[in-house]
């Protein structure tokens, strides 16, 4: 095992509170109210008051400014505020930003939040011509692919999935195994939208195509809801009610020739090099290795990217994820690498990956609905196909 890097961020900040709204298809309230509810719930869970918070971090895609959330949640002044770009790739990077602020003394209690009406409001899975019309470099990038029919996330990912399956012999059933285990875990999670609704591999195969080879059940939900995470110093954490979850590593990264969702111009299409870059940083910072992880929460907006993440993070070799997921029970509680024990974004809700971080915290506290016995070390990842981020969390 390698040693953590000198002057590392490792162990210099801790997660002490998590909070969420209900997850639904129609929240019936504004995105600002969702954000405020999630933040207030997380602060209360941490045993703190809103007045203790002096920092906020979110996504550039969040419609709620930090000052609006501060007003709505009863927070006073802010010493620190930050936003991360690239959609779901920002999830773990919000915690990285909070940890850096706390570790350097810029702020003492920082809350990371994400809230949206992504099902009842603007649906990310639909064609959105406004993305092409942006007066910035992203608009220019999208203008090359949209006229050719590559105009939805499922369409983008389908191209990569098709190439990956061709190169490595993975099948649609291999992708379906991820969906089945997510839904199995969601089925016993009362907070999950698909609570009580497991699926079989046959159900997966029978579901309609969205963009071949992606079936409906390969694609995450569109959800309304909010999630918040409280980060503070290890010293402050000692006096709070929950056992603190140490941020053993926090990383972000982009790869060569990086675009959004699909980087079409790389020599190899069937990979996620940005996740490999994040993984290298995580293992170096934490001094841990993939084999040390008791479980994983891998961003699952589309099932093929879960297989690719297993390879990029080093849980198996290139092209071997199909064999990994075919192992009976490998991804279930008690298996080789329990995966997405909350149900993931396929089963619990799509909250841009923030709910996955919360599940990592529950596992290390010991109060997950699908508790992994003796869980002490785990990895969480953020959105894939875009510049991304990740965390290693430990006791």
NUFILO-81696 format. One record per residue (C-alpha): chain; x, y, z; residue in one letter; residue number from 0. Coordinates in Angstrom, 2 decimals. Layout:
<nodes>
+-----+---------+---------+---------+------+-----+
: mol :      xx :      yy :      zz : type : seq :
+-----+---------+---------+---------+------+-----+
:   A :       X :       Y :       Z :    A : NUM :
...
+-----+---------+---------+---------+------+-----+
</nodes>
This chain:
<nodes>
+-----+---------+---------+---------+------+-----+
: mol :      xx :      yy :      zz : type : seq :
+-----+---------+---------+---------+------+-----+
:   A :    0.00 :    0.00 :    0.00 :    X :   0 :
:   A :    1.37 :    3.40 :   -0.94 :    X :   1 :
:   A :    1.61 :    6.25 :    1.55 :    X :   2 :
:   A :   -0.65 :    9.32 :    1.33 :    X :   3 :
:   A :    0.94 :   12.25 :   -0.48 :    X :   4 :
:   A :    2.74 :   14.88 :    1.63 :    X :   5 :
:   A :    0.52 :   17.90 :    2.35 :    X :   6 :
:   A :   -2.46 :   15.88 :    1.18 :    X :   7 :
:   A :   -6.06 :   16.85 :    1.76 :    X :   8 :
:   A :   -6.55 :   13.39 :    3.24 :    X :   9 :
:   A :   -8.19 :   13.39 :    6.67 :    X :  10 :
:   A :   -8.32 :   17.17 :    6.98 :    X :  11 :
:   A :  -12.10 :   17.48 :    6.68 :    X :  12 :
:   A :  -15.10 :   15.35 :    7.61 :    X :  13 :
:   A :  -18.75 :   14.94 :    6.62 :    X :  14 :
:   A :  -20.94 :   15.39 :    9.67 :    X :  15 :
:   A :  -24.45 :   15.85 :    8.32 :    X :  16 :
:   A :  -26.70 :   14.78 :    5.44 :    X :  17 :
:   A :  -30.18 :   15.91 :    4.56 :    X :  18 :
:   A :  -32.64 :   15.45 :    1.73 :    X :  19 :
:   A :  -36.16 :   16.21 :    0.62 :    X :  20 :
:   A :  -38.47 :   13.49 :   -0.59 :    X :  21 :
:   A :  -37.65 :   12.20 :   -4.07 :    X :  22 :
:   A :  -40.55 :   12.36 :   -6.52 :    X :  23 :
:   A :  -41.71 :   13.06 :  -10.06 :    X :  24 :
:   A :  -43.56 :   16.22 :   -9.04 :    X :  25 :
:   A :  -42.36 :   17.99 :   -5.91 :    X :  26 :
:   A :  -45.05 :   20.67 :   -5.97 :    X :  27 :
:   A :  -42.62 :   23.31 :   -4.73 :    X :  28 :
:   A :  -39.91 :   25.59 :   -6.04 :    X :  29 :
:   A :  -36.31 :   24.55 :   -6.54 :    X :  30 :
:   A :  -35.28 :   27.16 :   -3.97 :    X :  31 :
:   A :  -37.58 :   25.62 :   -1.39 :    X :  32 :
:   A :  -36.15 :   22.17 :   -2.16 :    X :  33 :
:   A :  -32.62 :   23.49 :   -1.67 :    X :  34 :
:   A :  -33.50 :   25.22 :    1.60 :    X :  35 :
:   A :  -35.27 :   22.12 :    2.96 :    X :  36 :
:   A :  -32.30 :   19.88 :    2.14 :    X :  37 :
:   A :  -29.79 :   22.32 :    3.65 :    X :  38 :
:   A :  -31.81 :   22.77 :    6.83 :    X :  39 :
:   A :  -32.22 :   19.00 :    7.18 :    X :  40 :
:   A :  -28.48 :   18.41 :    6.75 :    X :  41 :
:   A :  -27.56 :   21.12 :    9.26 :    X :  42 :
:   A :  -30.01 :   19.70 :   11.80 :    X :  43 :
:   A :  -28.64 :   16.19 :   11.20 :    X :  44 :
:   A :  -25.18 :   17.54 :   12.01 :    X :  45 :
:   A :  -26.42 :   18.92 :   15.33 :    X :  46 :
:   A :  -25.72 :   22.47 :   14.19 :    X :  47 :
:   A :  -27.70 :   25.64 :   13.65 :    X :  48 :
:   A :  -27.99 :   27.51 :   10.32 :    X :  49 :
:   A :  -26.03 :   30.33 :   11.93 :    X :  50 :
:   A :  -23.04 :   27.96 :   12.25 :    X :  51 :
:   A :  -22.74 :   27.65 :    8.46 :    X :  52 :
:   A :  -20.24 :   29.99 :    6.81 :    X :  53 :
:   A :  -19.82 :   28.37 :    3.39 :    X :  54 :
:   A :  -21.98 :   27.00 :    0.56 :    X :  55 :
:   A :  -21.01 :   25.03 :   -2.56 :    X :  56 :
:   A :  -23.20 :   23.89 :   -5.45 :    X :  57 :
:   A :  -23.27 :   23.18 :   -9.20 :    X :  58 :
:   A :  -23.24 :   25.87 :  -11.88 :    X :  59 :
:   A :  -26.39 :   24.13 :  -13.14 :    X :  60 :
:   A :  -28.26 :   24.74 :   -9.87 :    X :  61 :
:   A :  -30.81 :   27.55 :  -10.23 :    X :  62 :
:   A :  -30.42 :   28.57 :   -6.59 :    X :  63 :
:   A :  -27.68 :   31.08 :   -5.84 :    X :  64 :
:   A :  -25.75 :   30.70 :   -2.62 :    X :  65 :
:   A :  -27.07 :   33.96 :   -1.22 :    X :  66 :
:   A :  -30.67 :   32.96 :   -1.95 :    X :  67 :
:   A :  -30.17 :   29.60 :   -0.22 :    X :  68 :
:   A :  -28.50 :   31.36 :    2.71 :    X :  69 :
:   A :  -31.51 :   33.66 :    3.10 :    X :  70 :
:   A :  -34.07 :   30.87 :    2.68 :    X :  71 :
:   A :  -32.29 :   28.49 :    5.09 :    X :  72 :
:   A :  -31.66 :   31.10 :    7.80 :    X :  73 :
:   A :  -27.90 :   31.20 :    7.27 :    X :  74 :
:   A :  -26.19 :   34.49 :    8.11 :    X :  75 :
:   A :  -22.97 :   35.70 :    6.54 :    X :  76 :
:   A :  -20.83 :   33.56 :    4.22 :    X :  77 :
:   A :  -17.03 :   33.42 :    4.21 :    X :  78 :
:   A :  -16.91 :   31.07 :    1.23 :    X :  79 :
:   A :  -19.04 :   30.19 :   -1.78 :    X :  80 :
:   A :  -18.21 :   28.18 :   -4.88 :    X :  81 :
:   A :  -19.78 :   26.44 :   -7.87 :    X :  82 :
:   A :  -18.59 :   23.53 :  -10.00 :    X :  83 :
:   A :  -19.27 :   23.12 :  -13.71 :    X :  84 :
:   A :  -19.97 :   20.02 :  -15.87 :    X :  85 :
:   A :  -23.31 :   18.79 :  -14.58 :    X :  86 :
:   A :  -23.22 :   15.54 :  -12.63 :    X :  87 :
:   A :  -19.41 :   15.54 :  -12.76 :    X :  88 :
:   A :  -19.56 :   18.24 :  -10.09 :    X :  89 :
:   A :  -21.08 :   16.09 :   -7.32 :    X :  90 :
:   A :  -17.96 :   14.91 :   -5.49 :    X :  91 :
:   A :  -16.09 :   18.07 :   -6.49 :    X :  92 :
:   A :  -18.50 :   20.12 :   -4.35 :    X :  93 :
:   A :  -17.27 :   18.13 :   -1.35 :    X :  94 :
:   A :  -13.68 :   18.56 :   -2.55 :    X :  95 :
:   A :  -14.19 :   22.34 :   -2.63 :    X :  96 :
:   A :  -15.76 :   22.29 :    0.83 :    X :  97 :
:   A :  -12.93 :   20.14 :    2.19 :    X :  98 :
:   A :  -10.29 :   22.47 :    0.77 :    X :  99 :
:   A :  -12.03 :   25.49 :    2.30 :    X : 100 :
:   A :  -12.24 :   23.80 :    5.69 :    X : 101 :
:   A :   -8.69 :   22.42 :    5.58 :    X : 102 :
:   A :   -7.20 :   25.83 :    4.79 :    X : 103 :
:   A :   -9.23 :   27.75 :    7.37 :    X : 104 :
:   A :  -11.21 :   29.72 :    4.80 :    X : 105 :
:   A :  -14.45 :   28.44 :    6.34 :    X : 106 :
:   A :  -15.41 :   26.16 :    9.20 :    X : 107 :
:   A :  -18.81 :   24.69 :    8.27 :    X : 108 :
:   A :  -19.57 :   24.34 :    4.56 :    X : 109 :
:   A :  -22.75 :   22.86 :    3.09 :    X : 110 :
:   A :  -22.83 :   21.34 :   -0.39 :    X : 111 :
:   A :  -26.27 :   21.27 :   -2.01 :    X : 112 :
:   A :  -28.09 :   20.35 :   -5.22 :    X : 113 :
:   A :  -31.82 :   20.79 :   -5.83 :    X : 114 :
:   A :  -34.01 :   20.67 :   -8.91 :    X : 115 :
:   A :  -37.36 :   19.79 :  -10.42 :    X : 116 :
:   A :  -35.72 :   17.69 :  -13.08 :    X : 117 :
:   A :  -38.86 :   15.70 :  -13.87 :    X : 118 :
:   A :  -41.70 :   18.18 :  -13.43 :    X : 119 :
:   A :  -39.58 :   21.07 :  -14.74 :    X : 120 :
:   A :  -36.71 :   21.04 :  -17.24 :    X : 121 :
:   A :  -35.92 :   17.45 :  -18.16 :    X : 122 :
:   A :  -32.26 :   16.82 :  -18.90 :    X : 123 :
:   A :  -33.04 :   13.70 :  -20.92 :    X : 124 :
:   A :  -34.93 :   15.56 :  -23.63 :    X : 125 :
:   A :  -33.62 :   17.34 :  -26.73 :    X : 126 :
:   A :  -32.67 :   20.86 :  -25.65 :    X : 127 :
:   A :  -31.89 :   23.15 :  -28.58 :    X : 128 :
:   A :  -30.83 :   25.89 :  -26.16 :    X : 129 :
:   A :  -27.59 :   23.97 :  -25.58 :    X : 130 :
:   A :  -26.63 :   24.61 :  -29.20 :    X : 131 :
:   A :  -27.57 :   28.27 :  -28.97 :    X : 132 :
:   A :  -25.31 :   29.07 :  -26.01 :    X : 133 :
:   A :  -22.94 :   31.91 :  -26.87 :    X : 134 :
:   A :  -19.90 :   30.10 :  -25.52 :    X : 135 :
:   A :  -17.59 :   27.25 :  -26.38 :    X : 136 :
:   A :  -20.08 :   24.61 :  -25.17 :    X : 137 :
:   A :  -22.61 :   25.90 :  -27.68 :    X : 138 :
:   A :  -20.01 :   25.54 :  -30.42 :    X : 139 :
:   A :  -19.18 :   21.99 :  -29.31 :    X : 140 :
:   A :  -22.83 :   20.94 :  -29.29 :    X : 141 :
:   A :  -23.40 :   22.49 :  -32.70 :    X : 142 :
:   A :  -21.18 :   19.81 :  -34.25 :    X : 143 :
:   A :  -23.20 :   16.85 :  -32.89 :    X : 144 :
:   A :  -26.82 :   18.04 :  -32.66 :    X : 145 :
:   A :  -27.45 :   18.28 :  -36.42 :    X : 146 :
:   A :  -26.53 :   14.61 :  -36.73 :    X : 147 :
:   A :  -29.16 :   13.47 :  -34.25 :    X : 148 :
:   A :  -26.82 :   13.20 :  -31.27 :    X : 149 :
:   A :  -28.99 :   15.46 :  -29.16 :    X : 150 :
:   A :  -29.84 :   13.61 :  -25.94 :    X : 151 :
:   A :  -27.66 :   12.10 :  -23.21 :    X : 152 :
:   A :  -28.94 :    8.62 :  -24.08 :    X : 153 :
:   A :  -27.96 :    9.15 :  -27.70 :    X : 154 :
:   A :  -24.48 :   10.30 :  -26.71 :    X : 155 :
:   A :  -23.91 :    7.35 :  -24.40 :    X : 156 :
:   A :  -25.37 :    4.81 :  -26.83 :    X : 157 :
:   A :  -22.54 :    5.51 :  -29.26 :    X : 158 :
:   A :  -19.89 :    4.82 :  -26.63 :    X : 159 :
:   A :  -21.76 :    1.77 :  -25.33 :    X : 160 :
:   A :  -22.01 :    0.29 :  -28.83 :    X : 161 :
:   A :  -18.27 :    0.67 :  -29.34 :    X : 162 :
:   A :  -17.47 :   -0.69 :  -25.87 :    X : 163 :
:   A :  -19.61 :   -3.77 :  -26.44 :    X : 164 :
:   A :  -18.01 :   -4.32 :  -29.87 :    X : 165 :
:   A :  -14.46 :   -4.06 :  -28.53 :    X : 166 :
:   A :  -14.80 :   -6.08 :  -25.34 :    X : 167 :
:   A :  -17.67 :   -8.50 :  -25.90 :    X : 168 :
:   A :  -19.98 :   -7.09 :  -23.24 :    X : 169 :
:   A :  -23.66 :   -7.71 :  -23.85 :    X : 170 :
:   A :  -26.92 :   -5.94 :  -23.13 :    X : 171 :
:   A :  -27.49 :   -8.47 :  -20.36 :    X : 172 :
:   A :  -24.22 :   -7.39 :  -18.73 :    X : 173 :
:   A :  -25.53 :   -3.82 :  -18.65 :    X : 174 :
:   A :  -28.82 :   -5.11 :  -17.29 :    X : 175 :
:   A :  -27.10 :   -6.77 :  -14.34 :    X : 176 :
:   A :  -26.25 :   -3.29 :  -13.03 :    X : 177 :
:   A :  -29.88 :   -2.20 :  -13.35 :    X : 178 :
:   A :  -31.13 :   -5.34 :  -11.61 :    X : 179 :
:   A :  -28.86 :   -4.94 :   -8.58 :    X : 180 :
:   A :  -29.70 :   -1.23 :   -8.27 :    X : 181 :
:   A :  -33.40 :   -1.98 :   -8.30 :    X : 182 :
:   A :  -32.94 :   -4.83 :   -5.81 :    X : 183 :
:   A :  -31.33 :   -2.40 :   -3.37 :    X : 184 :
:   A :  -33.92 :    0.31 :   -4.07 :    X : 185 :
:   A :  -36.75 :   -2.13 :   -3.43 :    X : 186 :
:   A :  -36.01 :   -2.14 :    0.32 :    X : 187 :
:   A :  -35.19 :    1.58 :    0.58 :    X : 188 :
:   A :  -38.30 :    3.52 :    1.71 :    X : 189 :
:   A :  -36.78 :    6.76 :    0.35 :    X : 190 :
:   A :  -36.39 :    5.30 :   -3.15 :    X : 191 :
:   A :  -38.83 :    6.09 :   -5.92 :    X : 192 :
:   A :  -38.78 :    2.39 :   -6.87 :    X : 193 :
:   A :  -39.28 :    1.16 :   -3.31 :    X : 194 :
:   A :  -40.92 :   -2.26 :   -3.47 :    X : 195 :
:   A :  -40.34 :   -2.56 :   -7.23 :    X : 196 :
:   A :  -37.42 :   -4.86 :   -8.06 :    X : 197 :
:   A :  -36.84 :   -6.01 :  -11.64 :    X : 198 :
:   A :  -35.47 :   -9.13 :  -13.28 :    X : 199 :
:   A :  -32.98 :   -9.40 :  -16.11 :    X : 200 :
:   A :  -35.90 :  -10.47 :  -18.28 :    X : 201 :
:   A :  -37.69 :   -7.22 :  -17.41 :    X : 202 :
:   A :  -34.61 :   -5.30 :  -18.44 :    X : 203 :
:   A :  -34.33 :   -7.08 :  -21.76 :    X : 204 :
:   A :  -38.02 :   -6.60 :  -22.50 :    X : 205 :
:   A :  -37.97 :   -2.85 :  -21.83 :    X : 206 :
:   A :  -38.09 :   -0.69 :  -24.94 :    X : 207 :
:   A :  -35.02 :    0.78 :  -26.56 :    X : 208 :
:   A :  -34.33 :    4.45 :  -25.91 :    X : 209 :
:   A :  -31.21 :    4.59 :  -28.09 :    X : 210 :
:   A :  -29.86 :    1.19 :  -29.06 :    X : 211 :
:   A :  -28.18 :   -0.57 :  -27.25 :    X : 212 :
:   A :  -29.68 :    1.30 :  -24.27 :    X : 213 :
:   A :  -33.00 :    0.00 :  -23.01 :    X : 214 :
:   A :  -35.32 :    2.11 :  -20.87 :    X : 215 :
:   A :  -34.02 :    0.30 :  -17.79 :    X : 216 :
:   A :  -30.43 :    1.23 :  -18.64 :    X : 217 :
:   A :  -31.30 :    4.90 :  -18.13 :    X : 218 :
:   A :  -31.57 :    6.75 :  -14.82 :    X : 219 :
:   A :  -34.72 :    8.39 :  -13.56 :    X : 220 :
:   A :  -35.71 :   12.00 :  -13.99 :    X : 221 :
:   A :  -36.37 :   13.22 :  -10.47 :    X : 222 :
:   A :  -37.45 :   16.16 :   -8.35 :    X : 223 :
:   A :  -35.65 :   16.65 :   -5.06 :    X : 224 :
:   A :  -32.74 :   18.05 :   -3.11 :    X : 225 :
:   A :  -29.74 :   16.73 :   -1.19 :    X : 226 :
:   A :  -27.23 :   18.48 :    1.05 :    X : 227 :
:   A :  -23.96 :   17.48 :    2.74 :    X : 228 :
:   A :  -22.25 :   19.24 :    5.70 :    X : 229 :
:   A :  -18.45 :   19.38 :    5.83 :    X : 230 :
:   A :  -16.38 :   20.67 :    8.74 :    X : 231 :
:   A :  -13.03 :   20.23 :   10.49 :    X : 232 :
:   A :  -12.15 :   16.98 :   12.27 :    X : 233 :
:   A :  -11.82 :   18.98 :   15.49 :    X : 234 :
:   A :  -15.33 :   20.45 :   15.24 :    X : 235 :
:   A :  -16.68 :   17.06 :   14.18 :    X : 236 :
:   A :  -15.64 :   15.46 :   17.49 :    X : 237 :
:   A :  -18.32 :   17.41 :   19.37 :    X : 238 :
:   A :  -21.19 :   16.59 :   16.99 :    X : 239 :
:   A :  -23.74 :   13.78 :   17.39 :    X : 240 :
:   A :  -22.79 :   11.47 :   14.51 :    X : 241 :
:   A :  -19.59 :    9.59 :   14.05 :    X : 242 :
:   A :  -17.71 :   11.76 :   11.54 :    X : 243 :
:   A :  -16.96 :   10.40 :    8.08 :    X : 244 :
:   A :  -13.42 :   11.29 :    7.10 :    X : 245 :
:   A :  -12.70 :   12.54 :    3.58 :    X : 246 :
:   A :   -9.66 :   10.35 :    2.92 :    X : 247 :
:   A :   -9.40 :   11.61 :   -0.67 :    X : 248 :
:   A :  -11.20 :   14.05 :   -2.95 :    X : 249 :
:   A :  -10.30 :   14.53 :   -6.60 :    X : 250 :
:   A :  -11.52 :   15.95 :   -9.89 :    X : 251 :
:   A :  -10.19 :   15.62 :  -13.42 :    X : 252 :
:   A :  -10.70 :   15.81 :  -17.16 :    X : 253 :
:   A :   -9.05 :   13.76 :  -19.89 :    X : 254 :
:   A :   -7.34 :   14.55 :  -23.18 :    X : 255 :
:   A :   -9.69 :   15.84 :  -25.91 :    X : 256 :
:   A :  -12.46 :   16.14 :  -23.32 :    X : 257 :
:   A :  -15.95 :   17.05 :  -24.45 :    X : 258 :
:   A :  -19.34 :   16.66 :  -22.76 :    X : 259 :
:   A :  -20.95 :   13.19 :  -22.47 :    X : 260 :
:   A :  -19.00 :   11.77 :  -25.44 :    X : 261 :
:   A :  -15.49 :   12.80 :  -26.49 :    X : 262 :
:   A :  -15.74 :   11.69 :  -30.11 :    X : 263 :
:   A :  -12.23 :   12.58 :  -31.23 :    X : 264 :
:   A :  -10.13 :   10.44 :  -28.92 :    X : 265 :
:   A :   -8.12 :    7.56 :  -30.40 :    X : 266 :
:   A :  -10.21 :    5.22 :  -28.23 :    X : 267 :
:   A :  -13.92 :    5.83 :  -27.77 :    X : 268 :
:   A :  -14.66 :    2.98 :  -25.35 :    X : 269 :
:   A :  -13.28 :    4.38 :  -22.12 :    X : 270 :
:   A :  -13.52 :    7.12 :  -19.50 :    X : 271 :
:   A :   -9.94 :    8.38 :  -19.07 :    X : 272 :
:   A :  -11.12 :   11.27 :  -16.88 :    X : 273 :
:   A :  -12.29 :    8.72 :  -14.31 :    X : 274 :
:   A :   -8.91 :    7.02 :  -14.51 :    X : 275 :
:   A :   -7.29 :   10.37 :  -13.73 :    X : 276 :
:   A :   -9.61 :   10.82 :  -10.74 :    X : 277 :
:   A :   -8.97 :    7.27 :   -9.56 :    X : 278 :
:   A :   -5.20 :    7.71 :   -9.63 :    X : 279 :
:   A :   -5.53 :   10.79 :   -7.44 :    X : 280 :
:   A :   -7.90 :    9.06 :   -5.02 :    X : 281 :
:   A :   -5.59 :    6.11 :   -4.45 :    X : 282 :
:   A :   -2.53 :    8.36 :   -4.16 :    X : 283 :
:   A :   -4.16 :   10.77 :   -1.70 :    X : 284 :
:   A :   -5.70 :    8.11 :    0.51 :    X : 285 :
:   A :   -2.90 :    5.56 :    0.42 :    X : 286 :
:   A :   -5.58 :    2.96 :   -0.31 :    X : 287 :
:   A :   -6.21 :    0.74 :   -3.31 :    X : 288 :
:   A :   -9.33 :   -0.60 :   -5.06 :    X : 289 :
:   A :   -8.98 :   -3.90 :   -3.21 :    X : 290 :
:   A :   -9.24 :   -2.03 :    0.10 :    X : 291 :
:   A :  -12.74 :   -0.73 :   -0.67 :    X : 292 :
:   A :  -15.60 :   -2.39 :    1.19 :    X : 293 :
:   A :  -18.15 :   -1.14 :   -1.36 :    X : 294 :
:   A :  -18.65 :    1.44 :   -4.10 :    X : 295 :
:   A :  -21.19 :    4.07 :   -5.06 :    X : 296 :
:   A :  -20.63 :    4.53 :   -8.80 :    X : 297 :
:   A :  -22.49 :    7.17 :  -10.79 :    X : 298 :
:   A :  -25.09 :    5.26 :  -12.76 :    X : 299 :
:   A :  -26.95 :    7.64 :  -15.05 :    X : 300 :
:   A :  -26.41 :    4.97 :  -17.73 :    X : 301 :
:   A :  -25.44 :    1.36 :  -17.04 :    X : 302 :
:   A :  -22.51 :    1.01 :  -19.50 :    X : 303 :
:   A :  -20.61 :    3.76 :  -17.73 :    X : 304 :
:   A :  -20.70 :    1.68 :  -14.52 :    X : 305 :
:   A :  -18.80 :   -1.13 :  -16.26 :    X : 306 :
:   A :  -16.27 :    1.34 :  -17.63 :    X : 307 :
:   A :  -15.77 :    2.88 :  -14.18 :    X : 308 :
:   A :  -14.97 :   -0.51 :  -12.67 :    X : 309 :
:   A :  -12.13 :   -0.74 :  -15.18 :    X : 310 :
:   A :  -10.91 :    2.86 :  -14.97 :    X : 311 :
:   A :  -10.79 :    2.74 :  -11.15 :    X : 312 :
:   A :   -8.80 :   -0.49 :  -11.18 :    X : 313 :
:   A :  -11.36 :   -2.94 :   -9.80 :    X : 314 :
:   A :  -10.70 :   -5.05 :  -12.87 :    X : 315 :
:   A :   -8.68 :   -4.85 :  -16.09 :    X : 316 :
:   A :   -9.70 :   -3.30 :  -19.39 :    X : 317 :
:   A :  -12.56 :   -5.25 :  -20.91 :    X : 318 :
:   A :  -12.99 :   -7.40 :  -17.78 :    X : 319 :
:   A :  -15.97 :   -5.62 :  -16.21 :    X : 320 :
:   A :  -18.36 :   -7.95 :  -18.02 :    X : 321 :
:   A :  -16.82 :  -10.88 :  -16.15 :    X : 322 :
:   A :  -16.89 :   -8.93 :  -12.89 :    X : 323 :
:   A :  -20.64 :   -8.25 :  -13.10 :    X : 324 :
:   A :  -21.43 :  -11.79 :  -14.28 :    X : 325 :
:   A :  -20.09 :  -13.22 :  -11.02 :    X : 326 :
:   A :  -23.23 :  -14.24 :   -9.04 :    X : 327 :
:   A :  -23.94 :  -11.77 :   -6.26 :    X : 328 :
:   A :  -20.76 :   -9.78 :   -6.89 :    X : 329 :
:   A :  -22.51 :   -6.40 :   -6.70 :    X : 330 :
:   A :  -24.92 :   -7.26 :   -3.88 :    X : 331 :
:   A :  -24.52 :   -6.83 :   -0.14 :    X : 332 :
:   A :  -22.19 :   -9.63 :    0.94 :    X : 333 :
:   A :  -20.63 :   -9.82 :   -2.51 :    X : 334 :
:   A :  -17.25 :   -8.90 :   -3.91 :    X : 335 :
:   A :  -18.06 :   -5.19 :   -4.28 :    X : 336 :
:   A :  -21.51 :   -4.12 :   -3.06 :    X : 337 :
:   A :  -22.73 :   -1.44 :   -5.44 :    X : 338 :
:   A :  -25.12 :    1.48 :   -4.98 :    X : 339 :
:   A :  -26.77 :    0.12 :   -1.86 :    X : 340 :
:   A :  -29.33 :    2.96 :   -1.85 :    X : 341 :
:   A :  -30.54 :    1.93 :   -5.29 :    X : 342 :
:   A :  -28.48 :    4.41 :   -7.25 :    X : 343 :
:   A :  -29.87 :    6.91 :   -9.70 :    X : 344 :
:   A :  -31.58 :    4.05 :  -11.49 :    X : 345 :
:   A :  -33.52 :    3.06 :   -8.39 :    X : 346 :
:   A :  -33.54 :    5.72 :   -5.66 :    X : 347 :
:   A :  -33.49 :    9.03 :   -7.53 :    X : 348 :
:   A :  -31.40 :   11.07 :   -9.93 :    X : 349 :
:   A :  -30.12 :   13.93 :   -7.78 :    X : 350 :
:   A :  -26.99 :   14.46 :   -9.87 :    X : 351 :
:   A :  -25.04 :   12.01 :   -7.69 :    X : 352 :
:   A :  -25.37 :   13.89 :   -4.41 :    X : 353 :
:   A :  -27.62 :   11.19 :   -2.96 :    X : 354 :
:   A :  -24.84 :    8.68 :   -3.62 :    X : 355 :
:   A :  -22.51 :   10.64 :   -1.37 :    X : 356 :
:   A :  -25.19 :   10.56 :    1.33 :    X : 357 :
:   A :  -25.40 :    6.79 :    1.00 :    X : 358 :
:   A :  -21.66 :    6.52 :    1.53 :    X : 359 :
:   A :  -22.07 :    8.48 :    4.75 :    X : 360 :
:   A :  -24.91 :    6.22 :    5.93 :    X : 361 :
:   A :  -22.83 :    3.11 :    5.26 :    X : 362 :
:   A :  -19.95 :    4.42 :    7.36 :    X : 363 :
:   A :  -22.34 :    5.44 :   10.11 :    X : 364 :
:   A :  -23.82 :    1.95 :   10.00 :    X : 365 :
:   A :  -27.42 :    2.94 :    9.28 :    X : 366 :
:   A :  -27.97 :    2.15 :    5.61 :    X : 367 :
:   A :  -31.07 :    0.14 :    4.70 :    X : 368 :
:   A :  -28.70 :   -2.25 :    2.92 :    X : 369 :
:   A :  -25.87 :   -2.12 :    5.42 :    X : 370 :
:   A :  -22.56 :   -3.68 :    4.40 :    X : 371 :
:   A :  -21.19 :   -5.42 :    7.47 :    X : 372 :
:   A :  -18.04 :   -3.75 :    8.77 :    X : 373 :
:   A :  -17.98 :   -1.07 :    6.07 :    X : 374 :
:   A :  -15.02 :    1.21 :    6.82 :    X : 375 :
:   A :  -13.74 :    2.36 :    3.42 :    X : 376 :
:   A :  -15.59 :    3.16 :    0.22 :    X : 377 :
:   A :  -15.35 :    5.08 :   -3.03 :    X : 378 :
:   A :  -17.99 :    7.42 :   -4.49 :    X : 379 :
:   A :  -17.90 :    8.79 :   -8.02 :    X : 380 :
:   A :  -19.59 :   11.64 :   -9.85 :    X : 381 :
:   A :  -20.94 :   12.01 :  -13.39 :    X : 382 :
:   A :  -19.14 :   10.24 :  -16.21 :    X : 383 :
:   A :  -18.64 :   11.21 :  -19.83 :    X : 384 :
:   A :  -17.84 :   14.71 :  -18.57 :    X : 385 :
:   A :  -15.03 :   16.15 :  -16.44 :    X : 386 :
:   A :  -15.68 :   14.30 :  -13.21 :    X : 387 :
:   A :  -14.80 :   13.83 :   -9.56 :    X : 388 :
:   A :  -14.64 :   11.26 :   -6.77 :    X : 389 :
:   A :  -14.22 :   10.65 :   -3.07 :    X : 390 :
:   A :  -12.76 :    8.03 :   -0.78 :    X : 391 :
:   A :  -14.61 :    8.06 :    2.53 :    X : 392 :
:   A :  -13.45 :    6.27 :    5.68 :    X : 393 :
:   A :  -14.10 :    6.21 :    9.41 :    X : 394 :
+-----+---------+---------+---------+------+-----+
</nodes>
